């Protein structure tokens, strides 16, 4: 099978987007682990809203696509074994090593604890962490690593279905199918409330994961999406304006009907941007270079490591007397440099640490290209 470099580009760029989004979380008015002494309710909040609509769904769509390719040359047993290694190991490492310092800093910044980290650490196993500012401390999902846990669960529950029912390669996808595919997303967005993570209920992510497997992998879907790209992009931009304006002006609080309408608009916005992103990537990013090869290696460790670094730096500068703009540039720059330095000089060079961060180890001095959570081709 020819490698689809556009999916690699999407993965690398989406990982950078998550990094930027979490830097913005330090400055927008929403609840987070640590917050700046001043927040911005304008442009940072608007950008955060825009990104929250499609960012994590992109990861699940790519995961669904790569699951399809993985099962073309792996048995179900091999697939599950690989998932446990590439998802379970970094998740466990994150829960036990990377998460406790973040919970400690959250407790201190929220006035829930005073004292050293080592005096607090025994409390890490007191109760289950369910929400920011809550009483439980044990974050079994690893905070930002919830994606790894959810994807691992999806991998188990969907495997029997994927093995029995493959995508129909002969079925022609027509423009009205895009509308039909939007309806389940709207229904789930409006009616289902199981667990909300990253701006969406996990049932929404499951639908996107299934769409990645059954639709984004099909040539007829790609061909149709290219033909109607101008219309899809128009819908994406228009719905972005509607839902960002609606949420920033507090419209959901004005009535149940408005809240349902905005939830449906957000679902349509997400689906439109997904189609636009994958179509543009297929047209413009079907190539490789040294930056993609390096980024492909680094993306999983970068994802695992980025939030602990951002939270730590944010904790240190929260009360510094400086403008939001200066702090934002400082946080973006220094956090990126620290993460990449740790990856380049430590993670990528030591086999045991590579495994902890979801990469393959080294063999005979040569690094093996990682097969990460969203790269199982």
C-alpha positions as CSV (number, residue, x, y, z in Angstrom):
1,X,0.0,0.0,0.0
2,X,1.3,3.4,-0.9
3,X,1.8,5.5,2.2
4,X,-0.6,8.5,2.5
5,X,1.7,11.3,3.5
6,X,-1.3,13.7,3.8
7,X,-2.4,11.7,6.9
8,X,1.1,12.1,8.4
9,X,0.9,15.9,7.8
10,X,-2.5,16.1,9.4
11,X,-1.3,14.2,12.4
12,X,1.8,16.4,12.8
13,X,-0.1,19.7,12.3
14,X,-2.9,18.6,14.5
15,X,-0.4,17.8,17.3
16,X,1.0,21.3,17.0
17,X,-2.5,22.7,17.0
18,X,-3.2,20.9,20.3
19,X,-0.1,22.4,21.8
20,X,-1.3,25.9,20.8
21,X,-4.8,25.2,22.1
22,X,-3.5,24.3,25.5
23,X,-1.3,27.3,25.6
24,X,-4.5,29.4,25.0
25,X,-6.3,27.5,27.8
26,X,-3.9,29.2,30.2
27,X,-5.3,32.6,29.1
28,X,-9.0,32.1,28.1
29,X,-11.7,32.3,30.8
30,X,-12.5,28.6,30.9
31,X,-11.6,26.4,33.8
32,X,-8.2,24.8,33.6
33,X,-5.5,23.3,35.8
34,X,-3.6,26.6,36.1
35,X,-4.7,30.1,35.0
36,X,-3.0,33.4,34.3
37,X,-3.7,36.2,36.7
38,X,-5.5,37.9,33.8
39,X,-7.7,36.2,31.1
40,X,-8.8,37.3,27.7
41,X,-12.5,37.0,26.8
42,X,-12.0,38.2,23.2
43,X,-9.6,36.9,20.5
44,X,-8.1,34.1,22.5
45,X,-11.5,32.8,23.5
46,X,-12.8,33.1,19.9
47,X,-9.8,31.1,18.6
48,X,-10.2,28.5,21.3
49,X,-13.8,28.0,20.4
50,X,-13.0,27.7,16.8
51,X,-10.3,25.1,17.4
52,X,-12.4,23.1,19.9
53,X,-14.9,22.3,17.3
54,X,-12.7,20.2,15.0
55,X,-9.4,19.6,16.8
56,X,-9.9,16.3,18.7
57,X,-12.3,15.0,16.1
58,X,-9.5,15.2,13.6
59,X,-7.4,12.8,15.7
60,X,-10.3,10.3,15.9
61,X,-10.9,10.5,12.1
62,X,-7.2,9.8,11.4
63,X,-7.3,7.0,13.9
64,X,-10.3,5.4,12.1
65,X,-8.5,5.8,8.7
66,X,-5.3,4.2,10.0
67,X,-7.2,1.4,11.7
68,X,-8.6,0.5,8.3
69,X,-5.0,0.3,6.8
70,X,-3.7,-1.5,9.9
71,X,-6.2,-4.3,9.5
72,X,-5.3,-4.9,5.9
73,X,-2.0,-6.4,7.0
74,X,-2.5,-7.3,10.7
75,X,-4.6,-9.9,12.4
76,X,-7.0,-8.8,15.1
77,X,-4.6,-10.2,17.8
78,X,-1.6,-8.3,16.3
79,X,-3.7,-5.1,16.1
80,X,-4.8,-5.3,19.8
81,X,-1.2,-6.1,20.9
82,X,0.1,-3.1,19.0
83,X,-2.6,-0.9,20.5
84,X,-1.8,-1.9,24.0
85,X,1.9,-1.2,23.5
86,X,1.5,2.1,21.7
87,X,-1.4,3.4,23.7
88,X,-1.5,1.6,27.0
89,X,2.2,2.0,27.9
90,X,2.4,5.8,27.5
91,X,-1.0,6.1,29.2
92,X,0.2,4.2,32.2
93,X,3.4,6.2,32.3
94,X,1.5,9.5,32.0
95,X,-0.9,8.5,34.8
96,X,1.8,7.6,37.2
97,X,4.6,10.0,36.4
98,X,3.4,13.0,34.3
99,X,0.0,13.6,35.8
100,X,0.7,13.9,39.6
101,X,2.7,17.2,39.3
102,X,-0.1,18.7,37.2
103,X,-2.7,17.8,39.9
104,X,-0.5,19.2,42.6
105,X,0.0,22.5,40.7
106,X,-3.8,22.7,40.1
107,X,-4.5,22.2,43.8
108,X,-2.0,24.9,44.8
109,X,-3.2,27.4,42.2
110,X,-6.8,26.8,43.2
111,X,-6.0,27.3,46.9
112,X,-6.8,23.6,47.7
113,X,-3.4,22.8,49.1
114,X,-0.3,24.5,50.4
115,X,3.0,22.8,50.8
116,X,5.6,20.9,48.8
117,X,4.9,18.4,46.1
118,X,6.4,15.5,48.1
119,X,4.1,16.3,51.1
120,X,1.1,16.2,48.7
121,X,2.0,13.2,46.6
122,X,0.6,10.6,49.0
123,X,-2.8,12.3,48.5
124,X,-2.6,11.6,44.7
125,X,-4.5,8.3,45.3
126,X,-7.2,10.0,47.4
127,X,-10.4,9.8,45.4
128,X,-11.0,9.8,41.6
129,X,-10.2,13.0,39.7
130,X,-13.4,13.9,37.9
131,X,-13.2,17.6,37.2
132,X,-11.0,20.7,37.5
133,X,-11.2,22.0,41.1
134,X,-12.8,18.8,42.4
135,X,-11.8,16.9,45.5
136,X,-10.5,13.6,44.0
137,X,-6.8,13.5,42.9
138,X,-6.3,10.2,41.1
139,X,-6.5,11.1,37.4
140,X,-6.8,7.6,35.8
141,X,-7.3,9.1,32.4
142,X,-4.0,11.0,32.5
143,X,-5.7,14.4,32.0
144,X,-4.8,15.3,28.4
145,X,-4.0,11.6,27.8
146,X,-7.7,10.8,27.9
147,X,-7.5,10.5,24.1
148,X,-5.2,7.4,24.4
149,X,-7.6,5.7,26.9
150,X,-10.7,6.5,24.7
151,X,-9.0,5.3,21.6
152,X,-7.9,2.1,23.3
153,X,-11.5,1.4,24.4
154,X,-12.7,2.2,20.8
155,X,-10.1,-0.2,19.4
156,X,-11.4,-3.1,21.5
157,X,-15.2,-2.5,21.1
158,X,-15.0,-1.9,17.3
159,X,-12.6,-4.6,16.3
160,X,-15.3,-7.4,15.9
161,X,-17.3,-5.1,13.7
162,X,-14.4,-4.0,11.6
163,X,-13.3,-7.6,11.1
164,X,-16.8,-8.7,9.9
165,X,-17.8,-5.7,7.9
166,X,-15.4,-3.9,5.6
167,X,-16.1,-0.6,3.8
168,X,-17.9,-1.0,0.5
169,X,-15.3,0.0,-2.1
170,X,-17.9,-0.2,-4.9
171,X,-20.5,2.0,-3.4
172,X,-20.6,5.5,-5.0
173,X,-20.7,8.4,-2.5
174,X,-22.8,11.3,-3.6
175,X,-23.1,14.9,-2.2
176,X,-26.3,14.2,-0.3
177,X,-24.5,11.5,1.7
178,X,-22.6,14.3,3.4
179,X,-25.9,15.7,4.7
180,X,-27.0,12.2,5.8
181,X,-23.7,11.7,7.6
182,X,-24.2,15.0,9.5
183,X,-27.5,13.9,11.0
184,X,-26.0,11.2,13.5
185,X,-23.5,13.8,14.6
186,X,-26.2,16.4,15.3
187,X,-28.4,13.8,17.1
188,X,-25.5,12.6,19.3
189,X,-24.4,16.2,20.0
190,X,-27.9,17.3,21.1
191,X,-29.2,14.1,22.8
192,X,-26.3,12.1,24.2
193,X,-24.5,13.1,27.4
194,X,-22.2,10.3,28.6
195,X,-18.8,11.8,29.2
196,X,-17.7,15.1,27.8
197,X,-14.0,15.3,26.9
198,X,-12.2,17.9,24.8
199,X,-15.4,19.7,23.9
200,X,-17.4,16.7,22.7
201,X,-19.1,13.7,24.2
202,X,-17.2,10.4,23.7
203,X,-20.1,9.1,21.7
204,X,-19.5,11.9,19.1
205,X,-15.8,10.7,18.8
206,X,-17.0,7.2,18.3
207,X,-19.1,8.2,15.3
208,X,-16.2,10.2,13.9
209,X,-13.9,7.1,14.4
210,X,-16.4,5.0,12.5
211,X,-16.6,7.6,9.7
212,X,-12.8,7.6,9.4
213,X,-12.8,3.8,8.9
214,X,-15.8,3.5,6.6
215,X,-15.9,6.7,4.6
216,X,-12.6,8.7,4.6
217,X,-10.8,5.7,3.3
218,X,-12.9,5.4,0.2
219,X,-11.8,6.9,-3.2
220,X,-15.4,7.8,-4.1
221,X,-15.7,9.8,-0.9
222,X,-12.5,11.7,-1.6
223,X,-13.6,12.4,-5.2
224,X,-16.9,13.7,-4.1
225,X,-15.4,15.8,-1.4
226,X,-13.1,17.5,-3.9
227,X,-16.0,18.3,-6.2
228,X,-18.0,20.1,-3.6
229,X,-15.0,21.6,-1.7
230,X,-16.1,25.3,-2.3
231,X,-19.6,24.6,-0.9
232,X,-18.2,22.7,2.1
233,X,-15.7,25.4,2.9
234,X,-18.5,28.0,2.7
235,X,-20.6,26.0,5.2
236,X,-17.6,25.6,7.5
237,X,-16.9,29.3,7.6
238,X,-20.5,30.4,8.0
239,X,-21.2,27.9,10.8
240,X,-18.0,29.0,12.5
241,X,-19.2,32.6,12.7
242,X,-22.6,31.4,14.0
243,X,-21.5,29.2,16.8
244,X,-18.5,31.2,17.9
245,X,-20.6,34.4,18.1
246,X,-23.4,32.4,19.8
247,X,-21.3,31.0,22.5
248,X,-19.3,34.2,23.1
249,X,-22.5,36.2,23.6
250,X,-24.0,33.6,26.0
251,X,-26.8,32.5,23.7
252,X,-27.0,28.9,25.1
253,X,-28.1,30.3,28.4
254,X,-31.0,32.2,26.8
255,X,-33.2,29.1,26.3
256,X,-33.2,25.3,25.6
257,X,-34.2,25.8,22.0
258,X,-31.2,28.1,21.2
259,X,-28.9,25.8,23.1
260,X,-30.0,22.8,20.9
261,X,-29.7,24.9,17.7
262,X,-26.2,26.0,18.6
263,X,-25.2,22.4,19.4
264,X,-26.5,21.3,16.0
265,X,-24.6,24.1,14.3
266,X,-21.4,23.2,16.1
267,X,-21.8,19.6,14.9
268,X,-22.3,20.7,11.3
269,X,-19.3,23.0,11.7
270,X,-17.1,20.1,12.9
271,X,-18.1,17.8,10.1
272,X,-17.6,20.5,7.5
273,X,-14.1,21.3,8.7
274,X,-13.2,17.7,8.8
275,X,-14.2,17.3,5.2
276,X,-12.3,20.5,4.2
277,X,-9.2,19.5,6.1
278,X,-8.9,16.0,4.7
279,X,-9.7,17.2,1.2
280,X,-7.1,20.0,1.2
281,X,-4.5,17.7,2.7
282,X,-5.2,15.1,0.0
283,X,-4.7,17.8,-2.7
284,X,-1.8,19.8,-1.2
285,X,0.1,17.6,1.2
286,X,0.6,14.3,-0.5
287,X,4.4,14.5,-0.3
288,X,7.2,13.8,2.2
289,X,10.3,15.7,3.2
290,X,12.8,15.7,6.1
291,X,10.5,17.9,8.3
292,X,7.6,15.4,7.9
293,X,9.9,12.4,8.7
294,X,11.2,14.1,11.8
295,X,7.7,15.3,12.9
296,X,6.2,11.9,12.3
297,X,8.7,10.5,14.8
298,X,8.2,13.2,17.3
299,X,4.5,13.7,17.2
300,X,3.5,11.0,19.8
301,X,6.1,12.0,22.4
302,X,5.3,15.6,21.8
303,X,1.6,15.0,22.4
304,X,2.3,13.0,25.6
305,X,4.8,15.6,27.0
306,X,3.3,19.0,25.9
307,X,0.7,19.6,28.6
308,X,2.9,18.9,31.6
309,X,5.4,21.4,30.3
310,X,2.7,24.0,29.6
311,X,1.1,23.6,33.0
312,X,4.5,23.8,34.7
313,X,5.5,27.0,32.9
314,X,2.1,28.5,33.4
315,X,2.3,27.8,37.1
316,X,5.6,29.6,37.3
317,X,4.5,32.7,35.4
318,X,0.8,33.0,36.4
319,X,1.4,35.9,38.8
320,X,4.1,37.7,36.9
321,X,3.2,41.3,36.1
322,X,3.2,41.3,32.3
323,X,0.8,41.5,29.4
324,X,-1.1,38.6,28.1
325,X,0.5,39.0,24.7
326,X,4.1,38.9,26.1
327,X,3.2,35.9,28.3
328,X,1.6,34.1,25.4
329,X,4.7,34.5,23.2
330,X,6.9,33.4,26.0
331,X,4.8,30.3,26.8
332,X,4.5,29.2,23.2
333,X,8.2,29.7,22.5
334,X,9.8,28.3,25.7
335,X,7.4,25.3,26.0
336,X,8.1,24.3,22.4
337,X,11.8,24.6,22.9
338,X,11.8,22.5,26.1
339,X,9.6,19.8,24.6
340,X,11.7,19.4,21.5
341,X,14.9,19.5,23.4
342,X,13.7,16.7,25.7
343,X,12.5,14.7,22.7
344,X,15.7,15.2,20.5
345,X,18.3,14.7,23.2
346,X,16.6,12.2,25.5
347,X,13.4,10.5,24.3
348,X,14.5,9.7,20.8
349,X,17.9,8.3,21.8
350,X,17.1,5.9,24.6
351,X,15.2,2.8,23.7
352,X,13.4,2.3,27.1
353,X,12.2,5.9,27.1
354,X,11.1,5.7,23.5
355,X,8.8,2.8,24.5
356,X,7.4,4.8,27.4
357,X,6.4,7.6,25.0
358,X,4.6,5.3,22.5
359,X,7.5,4.7,20.1
360,X,9.3,1.6,19.1
361,X,12.7,0.9,20.6
362,X,16.0,1.0,18.8
363,X,17.6,-2.0,17.1
364,X,21.3,-2.3,16.4
365,X,21.7,1.5,16.7
366,X,19.0,2.3,14.3
367,X,15.8,3.9,15.3
368,X,12.6,2.3,14.1
369,X,9.9,4.5,12.7
370,X,7.2,4.7,15.4
371,X,3.7,3.2,14.9
372,X,1.7,5.5,17.1
373,X,-1.8,5.8,18.2
374,X,-2.9,7.4,15.0
375,X,-0.3,5.9,12.6
376,X,-1.0,2.2,12.3
377,X,-0.5,1.8,8.5
